[in-house]
């Protein structure tokens, strides 16, 4: 973007000029941007009140006048895909020039951490990045921000996709746009407005959220009284004391990393687990310590220590010697242990963890925590000692977070880009609302309708259903994640919606599955079928249609079977089904395919009434259509 100023030569006029409003565009309009093809393009900005603004784009020449508040708006005529182009915006004595503009498809990508998750942290990152020379794919990453009132602008810039830039793109957004580009051959732009660990409430506008039943608002009324700005002001002095305390960690001063540290004042915690379940919602520094006994002959040998993933930053000592340090919650910790550090018998491991927000502590699979010496692994999962050093709780400081109050992210990260012309929205969120799945039946469709209302456009809205996650269950149990998936599926009742099911590609020990390629591809299948004329393309896995009872069996029919039902099991058994009678006491069931139907039965259930499929946190999934898309979890309760 080039802003040109007509020179002013006289000092008398200089001061008056500086007091004038600047000709300005929102950040979403800039060099390298992509504009939506084939429909009217909204354009807006600010200038001196009543100032005439001229815009030239391709063969279009438009002018308008800023209102008394200095705001101006205009609409460009629909434009076919193409570029690169320039856009010139001129006021009375100021001139903005935008370059390298493309016209194509524009999608807004939003949600929490799995949408925020970057290409550089996904599967095969090095290869994906090295091959990412796609100048017709562009991304705009909205900088994180919160606000208690709707903002008019935000921070961010459009980036051209290349090996130098793609690593920081939303992985789901990138692989979605890549599939569209490969199929359509036209430019694709992704606006990424996402924030990890956030609920649907903070992405909903205040006007919409305040119309919901009172019980939706009640939890926020208990957080603090008064408005957000008053709370922030009162909280600021506590924040400064907390930040100062972080620079004077008592654990460093008292050398808690040494072997002679007394543990009588330390608590005990099983590791791995995020510490919120033990310590409550808090951030800051917590130290962990445990002993491990090594056999005779271990002294002087080199080794390695593996701590899995840690949220957020850590420093590790063994026998008082620092062996490694890592920042960031996405990296699995592995540190080399030099010779002369280990000893025969008792060895003391100390880990200082700094949590900057959200969950804190060790997380991941217990098998990833171990000390290794000459190929022998010594497990480190289990009970550790811990001691709080500096925490937000100690200073009565509450982190100002996006979930503290509804609408904070809508105000700061969505409202400023309304009404930028988009094709539609892709959404990956729900983990943070899993404990309130019934309310999500209202929150999620309300959010979709809210956004469409602000854009005054019933655009396509496609989302990712929650992946499989956590330990397998030995018997059929009720599941918050299954209920949240059900709430997502129910939202398909809204027009122009679609759902990518990924219960087959999650990871039991990681809430952030790394296979974002397939997630993006499945979202793109929906768009290609529904929005880009590929009506024969199969974009969904088998979906429950109906059931009939046949003696002690249930016969289930499906829609979206594509080329037919298939099961990934050499014996032909379909996994993941459970049956119950009228008492709703579920047991695992046997199931097999007959044509395009599934026959389900269980010896313990003589009179089956209810059936569930893939109804657990981490279900067994092996039922697909021939196109490789998994069946949608369901229950007829």
matplotlib code that plots the C-alpha trace (Angstrom):
import matplotlib.pyplot as plt

x = [0.0, 1.3, -0.1, 0.9, 0.6, 0.4, 3.2, 2.2, 4.6, 3.2, 3.5, 0.2, -1.6, 0.5, -1.1, -4.6, -3.7, -2.5, -5.8, -7.7, -8.9, -6.7, -8.0, -7.9, -9.0, -9.6, -6.6, -8.6, -8.1, -4.4, -1.8, -2.0, -5.7, -8.2, -11.7, -14.7, -15.6, -19.0, -21.0, -21.0, -17.9, -18.3, -15.7, -15.5, -13.2, -12.7, -11.9, -12.6, -16.3, -18.2, -15.0, -15.5, -13.7, -12.9, -12.1, -10.8, -10.6, -10.2, -12.7, -14.8, -14.7, -16.9, -17.2, -19.0, -19.0, -18.0, -20.7, -20.6, -18.6, -16.0, -17.2, -17.8, -19.1, -19.4, -20.1, -18.0, -19.8, -19.4, -16.1, -14.9, -11.8, -8.4, -5.6, -3.3, -4.9, -4.4, -6.9, -6.7, -8.5, -8.3, -9.5, -9.1, -5.4, -4.5, -4.1, -4.0, -2.7, -3.2, -1.3, -1.2, -4.9, -6.6, -10.3, -11.4, -12.9, -12.7, -13.5, -13.5, -11.8, -12.6, -12.8, -10.4, -7.0, -7.5, -8.4, -5.5, -3.1, -0.4, 1.0, 4.4, 3.0, 1.1, 2.0, 4.7, 5.3, 8.7, 7.5, 4.2, 6.1, 8.8, 6.1, 3.9, 4.6, 1.0, 0.9, -2.8, -3.5, -3.5, -4.1, -4.9, -4.2, -6.2, -4.1, -5.5, -7.5, -10.5, -12.9, -16.0, -17.4, -17.5, -14.3, -14.1, -10.7, -8.1, -4.5, -3.2, -2.1, -2.5, 0.3, 1.0, 1.4, 5.1, 7.5, 8.5, 5.0, 2.8, 4.2, 2.1, -1.1, -4.0, -3.4, -7.1, -7.6, -4.6, -5.4, -9.0, -7.9, -5.3, -7.9, -10.2, -7.4, -6.3, -9.9, -11.0, -7.8, -8.8, -7.4, -8.5, -8.1, -8.5, -9.2, -8.1, -9.7, -9.2, -8.1, -7.3, -9.4, -12.4, -16.1, -18.9, -20.1, -17.2, -17.6, -21.3, -22.3, -23.6, -26.9, -27.5, -26.1, -28.3, -31.4, -30.6, -32.4, -31.1, -29.2, -26.7, -25.8, -25.7, -22.1, -20.7, -22.6, -20.7, -17.3, -17.3, -19.7, -19.7, -18.4, -15.2, -13.2, -13.9, -12.7, -9.6, -8.7, -9.1, -7.2, -4.2, -2.4, -2.7, -1.3, 1.7, 2.5, 2.1, 4.4, 7.0, 6.8, 7.5, 10.9, 11.8, 10.9, 11.5, 12.3, 15.3, 16.4, 16.1, 17.6, 14.6, 16.3, 19.0, 18.7, 18.7, 15.4, 13.0, 9.6, 7.6, 5.7, 5.2, 2.0, 1.5, 0.0, -0.2, 1.5, 0.6, -2.4, -3.2, -3.0, -6.4, -8.0, -5.9, -5.1, -8.0, -8.0, -4.6, -1.5, 2.1, 5.1, 4.7, 7.7, 7.6, 10.0, 10.4, 13.1, 13.9, 16.3, 18.8, 20.6, 24.3, 26.5, 24.3, 26.7, 28.7, 26.5, 24.9, 21.1, 18.0, 14.9, 11.5, 8.7, 6.0, 4.2, 4.1, 1.9, 3.6, 7.3, 9.7, 13.3, 14.5, 17.2, 18.6, 20.6, 20.8, 22.2, 20.1, 19.6, 17.1, 14.6, 11.7, 9.1, 5.7, 3.0, 3.2, 6.6, 7.3, 10.2, 13.4, 16.6, 20.1, 21.5, 25.3, 27.8, 28.6, 25.0, 23.4, 24.4, 23.7, 20.6, 18.5, 18.4, 16.3, 14.4, 13.1, 10.9, 9.9, 6.8, 5.5, 1.9, 1.0, -2.7, -5.2, -4.3, -1.0, 1.4, 2.3, -0.2, -0.2, 0.4, 2.0, 4.2, 6.0, 7.4, 10.6, 14.3, 16.4, 19.9, 21.6, 18.3, 16.6, 13.5, 12.6, 9.0, 8.4, 4.5, 2.9, 3.1, 5.3, 5.8, 4.8, 5.0, 3.5, 6.1, 4.3, 0.7, -2.2, -4.2, -1.6, -2.0, -5.7, -5.1, -7.5, -6.1, -8.3, -9.2, -11.5, -13.9, -14.3, -17.3, -19.4, -18.7, -15.2, -13.8, -16.7, -16.2, -12.5, -11.9, -15.1, -17.0, -14.1, -14.3, -18.0, -19.2, -16.1, -17.5, -16.9, -18.1, -18.6, -17.2, -15.3, -15.4, -13.5, -14.6, -16.5, -13.9, -14.3, -18.1, -18.0, -19.2, -22.4, -23.4, -27.1, -26.6, -24.5, -27.7, -28.7, -25.3, -24.0, -27.0, -27.5, -23.9, -24.4, -27.5, -25.9, -23.0, -25.3, -27.4, -24.4, -23.3, -26.9, -26.0, -27.0, -23.5, -22.4, -21.2, -19.3, -17.7, -15.5, -17.1, -15.0, -12.4, -11.9, -9.9, -9.0, -8.8, -11.0, -13.9, -14.2, -18.0, -20.6, -20.7, -22.3, -19.9, -19.7, -17.8, -20.4, -23.2, -21.3, -20.9, -24.6, -25.3, -23.1, -25.0, -28.3, -27.2, -27.3, -31.0, -30.0, -29.8, -26.5, -24.5, -22.2, -20.1, -16.8, -16.6, -13.1, -13.7, -11.3, -8.3, -8.0, -5.4, -6.2, -3.5, -3.6, -6.5, -4.7, -4.6, -1.8, -3.5, -4.9, -4.5, -7.5, -9.6, -9.1, -9.8, -13.1, -14.3, -13.4, -15.4, -18.5, -17.8, -17.0, -20.3, -22.5, -21.0, -18.9, -21.1, -19.7, -23.1, -22.2, -19.3, -19.8, -18.9, -20.4, -20.0, -23.0, -25.7, -28.4, -31.8, -34.1, -34.4, -36.8, -36.9, -36.6, -37.0, -34.0, -32.2, -32.3, -31.9, -30.5, -30.6, -28.4, -28.2, -25.0, -23.8, -22.0, -20.7, -21.8, -21.1, -17.7, -16.1, -12.4, -12.3, -11.2, -14.0, -16.7, -17.7, -18.8, -17.4, -18.7, -22.4, -24.2, -27.8, -30.1, -33.7, -36.2, -34.0, -31.3, -28.6, -26.3, -24.0, -21.6, -23.4, -22.4, -23.1, -22.5, -23.4, -26.2, -26.4, -26.7, -28.1, -26.5, -27.8, -27.2, -27.8, -26.6, -27.2, -28.0, -30.7, -33.8, -36.0, -33.7, -35.1, -32.1, -29.0, -25.8, -23.0, -19.5, -21.0, -18.0, -15.0, -12.8, -15.1, -14.1, -14.7, -14.5, -17.7, -17.3, -18.7, -16.5, -15.3, -13.5, -15.7, -16.6, -20.2, -21.7, -22.0, -25.6, -28.1, -31.9, -32.5]
y = [0.0, 3.4, 6.6, 9.7, 13.2, 16.3, 18.6, 21.6, 24.4, 26.9, 26.5, 28.3, 25.5, 22.7, 22.7, 22.8, 19.9, 17.8, 18.3, 16.9, 13.3, 11.0, 9.2, 5.6, 2.1, -0.8, -3.1, -5.9, -3.8, -3.8, -5.0, -8.6, -8.9, -11.1, -9.8, -12.0, -12.6, -12.4, -10.5, -6.8, -5.9, -3.8, -1.1, 1.4, 3.7, 7.1, 10.6, 14.2, 14.7, 15.5, 14.8, 13.4, 10.1, 8.7, 5.0, 3.5, -0.3, -1.9, -0.1, 1.1, 4.8, 5.5, 8.4, 9.0, 11.5, 10.8, 11.4, 13.7, 11.1, 10.8, 7.4, 6.5, 3.4, 2.2, -1.0, -2.1, -4.0, -7.8, -8.8, -12.1, -13.8, -12.5, -10.1, -8.8, -5.4, -2.1, 0.1, 3.9, 5.7, 9.5, 12.2, 15.9, 15.9, 12.3, 9.2, 5.5, 3.0, -0.8, -3.2, -6.9, -7.5, -10.7, -11.5, -15.0, -16.8, -15.5, -17.6, -16.6, -19.3, -19.1, -21.0, -22.1, -23.8, -26.4, -23.7, -21.5, -24.5, -23.6, -25.4, -25.5, -27.6, -30.1, -33.4, -33.4, -29.7, -29.5, -31.0, -29.0, -25.7, -26.4, -27.0, -24.1, -21.8, -20.7, -17.0, -17.2, -18.4, -15.5, -15.4, -12.6, -13.5, -11.4, -10.4, -11.5, -8.8, -8.5, -5.6, -5.0, -2.7, -3.4, -2.2, -0.6, -1.9, -4.5, -5.5, -7.9, -8.0, -10.1, -12.5, -14.3, -18.0, -19.1, -21.3, -18.2, -17.4, -20.5, -21.9, -19.4, -19.9, -21.7, -25.3, -26.1, -22.9, -23.5, -27.1, -26.1, -23.3, -25.5, -28.1, -25.4, -23.9, -27.2, -28.0, -24.5, -22.9, -19.5, -17.4, -18.3, -16.0, -17.1, -14.6, -16.4, -15.1, -17.8, -18.1, -21.2, -22.3, -20.1, -20.8, -19.9, -17.2, -14.9, -15.2, -14.1, -10.4, -8.7, -8.0, -11.6, -13.1, -10.8, -12.2, -15.7, -17.1, -15.8, -18.9, -18.2, -14.9, -15.9, -17.3, -14.0, -12.0, -13.9, -13.2, -9.6, -6.7, -3.6, -3.3, -4.8, -1.5, -0.9, -4.5, -4.1, -0.8, -2.4, -5.5, -3.6, -3.0, -6.7, -7.5, -5.3, -7.0, -10.4, -9.5, -8.2, -11.3, -13.4, -11.8, -12.8, -16.5, -17.8, -21.3, -19.8, -17.8, -20.7, -23.2, -25.6, -27.5, -28.9, -32.3, -31.1, -29.2, -30.2, -31.5, -31.3, -28.2, -29.6, -31.1, -34.2, -34.5, -37.3, -36.4, -36.0, -33.8, -30.1, -28.6, -26.9, -30.1, -29.9, -26.2, -24.5, -21.9, -20.2, -19.2, -18.7, -20.7, -24.1, -26.4, -30.2, -32.6, -36.4, -39.0, -42.0, -44.8, -46.0, -49.4, -49.7, -48.8, -45.8, -43.2, -41.2, -42.5, -40.1, -40.4, -38.5, -37.3, -37.1, -35.1, -35.1, -31.8, -29.1, -26.0, -23.5, -23.1, -25.3, -25.7, -29.1, -30.1, -33.5, -33.6, -29.9, -29.6, -27.9, -30.2, -28.3, -25.5, -25.1, -22.4, -23.1, -25.7, -27.5, -29.0, -32.4, -32.1, -34.2, -33.3, -34.8, -35.7, -35.3, -37.7, -37.1, -36.0, -39.3, -41.4, -44.9, -45.0, -41.9, -39.2, -36.1, -34.5, -31.0, -29.1, -25.5, -24.8, -21.4, -21.2, -18.0, -18.7, -21.4, -24.9, -25.4, -28.3, -31.6, -33.0, -35.8, -39.5, -41.0, -43.3, -40.2, -39.4, -41.4, -41.3, -43.3, -44.7, -46.9, -48.0, -48.8, -46.6, -45.6, -44.3, -40.9, -40.8, -41.0, -39.1, -35.9, -33.3, -29.8, -26.3, -23.1, -20.3, -17.4, -17.6, -15.4, -16.8, -15.7, -12.1, -12.3, -11.4, -12.6, -12.9, -10.9, -13.7, -14.0, -16.2, -13.8, -12.1, -12.9, -11.1, -10.0, -11.7, -10.8, -7.2, -7.2, -9.8, -10.2, -6.9, -5.0, -7.1, -6.9, -6.4, -7.5, -9.5, -13.3, -16.5, -18.3, -19.4, -22.5, -23.2, -25.5, -25.1, -26.9, -28.4, -25.5, -26.0, -29.8, -29.5, -27.7, -29.7, -29.2, -25.4, -25.7, -26.8, -23.1, -21.3, -22.7, -22.1, -18.8, -17.8, -18.8, -16.8, -13.9, -13.7, -14.0, -11.2, -8.9, -9.6, -9.5, -12.6, -16.2, -17.4, -21.1, -22.1, -25.3, -26.8, -29.6, -32.0, -32.8, -35.4, -38.6, -37.9, -39.3, -42.9, -45.6, -46.6, -50.2, -50.0, -47.7, -44.5, -41.1, -38.7, -34.9, -35.0, -37.3, -35.0, -32.0, -33.8, -34.4, -30.7, -30.0, -32.5, -31.0, -27.7, -29.1, -28.2, -24.7, -24.0, -23.8, -25.7, -28.7, -30.8, -32.5, -35.6, -36.6, -39.2, -41.5, -39.2, -37.8, -38.7, -40.2, -38.3, -35.0, -32.6, -31.1, -33.9, -33.1, -34.4, -31.1, -32.0, -34.3, -31.9, -29.2, -31.6, -32.8, -29.2, -28.4, -31.4, -29.8, -26.5, -28.1, -30.0, -27.3, -24.1, -24.9, -27.0, -30.5, -31.8, -35.4, -35.3, -37.2, -34.9, -36.7, -40.1, -42.3, -40.5, -42.1, -42.2, -44.7, -47.9, -50.8, -53.6, -57.2, -59.6, -58.9, -56.8, -53.3, -52.7, -49.3, -47.4, -44.6, -41.6, -40.4, -43.9, -42.9, -45.9, -48.1, -49.0, -50.4, -51.6, -51.6, -55.0, -58.2, -60.1, -57.6, -56.5, -52.9, -51.5, -48.7, -49.7, -50.0, -51.1, -50.6, -51.5, -49.1, -48.7, -47.1, -49.4, -49.7, -52.6, -53.1, -54.6, -56.7, -55.2, -56.2, -54.8, -56.2, -54.2, -50.6, -51.4, -52.3, -55.1, -54.5, -56.9, -57.8, -61.1, -59.2, -57.0, -59.1, -56.1, -53.4, -49.8, -47.5, -47.5, -45.4, -45.3, -43.8, -42.4, -41.8, -39.5, -41.7, -44.1, -47.1, -46.1, -48.4, -47.7, -45.6, -45.2, -46.2, -42.7, -43.0, -40.7, -42.0, -42.5, -39.7, -40.5, -40.8, -41.8, -42.3, -41.3]
z = [0.0, -1.0, 0.6, -1.2, 0.4, -1.7, -0.4, 1.7, 1.6, 4.0, 7.7, 8.2, 6.5, 8.0, 11.4, 9.9, 7.6, 10.5, 12.3, 9.3, 9.3, 7.3, 4.3, 5.5, 4.7, 7.2, 7.5, 5.7, 2.5, 1.5, -0.9, -2.0, -1.0, -2.7, -3.5, -3.9, -7.5, -9.2, -6.5, -5.5, -3.5, -0.4, 0.2, 3.0, 5.0, 6.6, 5.5, 6.4, 7.0, 3.8, 1.8, -1.6, -2.2, -5.6, -6.3, -9.4, -9.8, -13.3, -15.5, -12.6, -11.4, -8.4, -6.0, -2.7, 0.1, 3.7, 6.2, 9.3, 11.1, 8.4, 7.2, 3.6, 1.8, -1.7, -3.7, -6.6, -9.4, -9.6, -11.1, -12.6, -11.2, -12.4, -11.6, -10.5, -10.3, -8.7, -6.8, -6.4, -3.6, -3.7, -1.4, -1.6, -1.1, -0.2, -2.3, -1.4, -3.9, -3.4, -5.6, -6.5, -6.0, -7.1, -7.6, -6.7, -3.7, -0.2, 2.9, 6.5, 8.7, 12.4, 15.7, 18.4, 18.4, 15.8, 13.3, 14.6, 14.3, 11.7, 8.8, 10.4, 13.3, 11.1, 9.5, 6.9, 7.6, 5.9, 2.7, 2.6, 3.2, 0.6, -2.1, -1.2, -4.1, -4.8, -5.5, -6.2, -2.6, 0.0, 3.7, 6.1, 9.8, 12.1, 15.1, 18.4, 20.3, 22.6, 23.1, 25.1, 22.4, 18.6, 17.0, 13.6, 12.6, 13.5, 12.7, 10.1, 6.5, 3.5, 2.7, -0.6, -0.2, -0.5, 1.4, 3.4, 4.5, 4.6, 7.8, 9.7, 7.8, 9.4, 8.4, 8.0, 6.1, 3.9, 2.9, 2.3, 0.0, -1.7, -2.6, -4.0, -6.0, -7.4, -8.5, -9.7, -10.8, -9.5, -6.6, -3.1, 0.0, 3.6, 6.4, 9.6, 12.7, 15.4, 19.0, 20.9, 23.9, 23.1, 23.3, 20.9, 23.3, 22.8, 19.0, 19.2, 18.9, 22.1, 20.4, 19.6, 22.8, 25.0, 23.3, 24.5, 27.6, 31.0, 31.9, 29.1, 30.6, 34.3, 34.4, 33.1, 35.7, 38.4, 36.9, 37.9, 38.4, 36.2, 32.7, 31.3, 31.3, 35.0, 35.7, 33.7, 35.5, 38.9, 37.8, 36.3, 39.6, 40.5, 37.1, 37.5, 40.9, 39.3, 36.4, 38.8, 40.8, 37.7, 37.4, 40.9, 40.9, 44.4, 43.0, 41.2, 44.2, 46.6, 44.0, 44.1, 41.2, 43.6, 45.1, 48.7, 48.3, 51.1, 49.9, 53.0, 51.7, 48.2, 47.0, 44.9, 41.5, 38.9, 35.6, 32.8, 33.3, 32.9, 36.4, 36.2, 37.5, 40.6, 41.1, 39.5, 36.7, 37.1, 35.2, 36.3, 37.5, 39.1, 39.8, 39.6, 41.1, 41.3, 42.0, 39.8, 40.7, 38.2, 38.4, 39.2, 36.3, 35.2, 36.6, 34.1, 31.2, 28.8, 28.1, 27.2, 29.0, 27.3, 28.9, 26.2, 25.5, 28.1, 28.3, 27.9, 28.7, 30.7, 32.0, 33.1, 35.6, 36.5, 39.7, 39.8, 36.2, 33.6, 30.6, 28.4, 27.9, 25.5, 24.9, 23.4, 24.0, 20.6, 21.0, 22.5, 24.9, 24.4, 26.0, 25.9, 29.3, 29.2, 30.8, 34.4, 35.2, 36.0, 39.0, 40.4, 42.6, 43.2, 40.6, 41.0, 38.1, 38.4, 35.9, 36.1, 34.0, 33.1, 31.8, 30.1, 29.6, 29.1, 30.3, 32.1, 32.9, 31.3, 28.9, 26.3, 26.4, 29.6, 27.5, 26.1, 29.6, 30.3, 30.9, 28.5, 29.2, 26.6, 25.1, 28.4, 29.2, 32.8, 32.9, 34.4, 34.3, 37.7, 40.9, 41.1, 43.8, 42.9, 44.4, 43.2, 42.8, 41.3, 40.2, 39.2, 42.2, 44.7, 43.4, 43.0, 39.4, 36.7, 33.2, 30.8, 28.5, 25.5, 27.5, 30.4, 28.8, 25.7, 22.4, 23.2, 20.0, 17.8, 18.8, 18.1, 15.4, 13.4, 13.5, 11.9, 8.8, 8.4, 5.6, 3.6, 0.8, 1.4, -0.2, 3.1, 6.5, 7.6, 11.4, 13.7, 17.3, 20.0, 22.3, 24.7, 24.8, 25.3, 28.9, 27.8, 24.7, 25.2, 25.3, 22.1, 20.3, 20.8, 20.8, 17.5, 15.2, 16.9, 16.0, 12.4, 12.1, 13.9, 11.5, 8.5, 9.9, 10.2, 6.7, 5.5, 3.5, 3.9, 3.1, 3.3, 6.8, 7.0, 10.1, 11.4, 13.8, 16.9, 16.3, 18.3, 21.5, 24.9, 26.1, 24.7, 26.9, 28.0, 28.1, 26.5, 28.5, 28.2, 26.6, 26.5, 23.3, 21.7, 22.8, 21.4, 18.1, 18.1, 18.7, 15.7, 13.5, 14.6, 13.3, 9.8, 9.9, 9.0, 5.3, 3.5, 6.1, 6.0, 8.4, 7.9, 10.2, 11.4, 14.1, 12.2, 12.2, 15.7, 18.3, 21.7, 23.5, 21.6, 21.3, 18.3, 15.7, 13.2, 10.1, 9.0, 5.3, 5.4, 7.5, 5.0, 2.1, 3.6, 4.1, 0.5, -0.7, 0.8, -0.8, -4.2, -4.1, -2.8, -4.1, -7.2, -9.4, -8.6, -7.6, -8.1, -5.7, -2.5, 0.4, 3.4, 5.0, 5.6, 7.6, 9.7, 7.9, 9.6, 11.5, 11.8, 14.3, 13.2, 16.2, 18.5, 15.8, 14.5, 10.8, 10.1, 6.8, 5.7, 3.4, 1.7, 1.1, -2.1, -3.9, -1.0, 2.6, 3.4, 6.6, 7.4, 9.1, 7.5, 9.2, 8.1, 11.6, 12.1, 15.3, 17.5, 17.8, 21.2, 21.9, 24.8, 25.8, 27.2, 30.3, 28.2, 29.7, 26.7, 25.8, 22.9, 20.0, 16.9, 13.5, 9.9, 6.5, 4.3, 1.1, 2.2, 5.6, 8.9, 11.1, 14.8, 17.7, 21.2, 23.0, 26.3, 24.6, 23.7, 22.9, 21.5, 21.5, 21.3, 19.2, 19.3, 16.8, 17.5, 20.7, 22.9, 23.3, 21.2, 19.3, 17.3, 13.7, 10.7, 8.8, 5.7, 2.2, -0.8, -1.1, 2.2, 4.3, 7.8, 9.0, 11.0, 14.8, 15.9, 18.5, 18.2, 21.9]

ax = plt.figure().add_subplot(projection="3d")
ax.plot(x, y, z, "-o")
ax.set_aspect("equal")
plt.show()
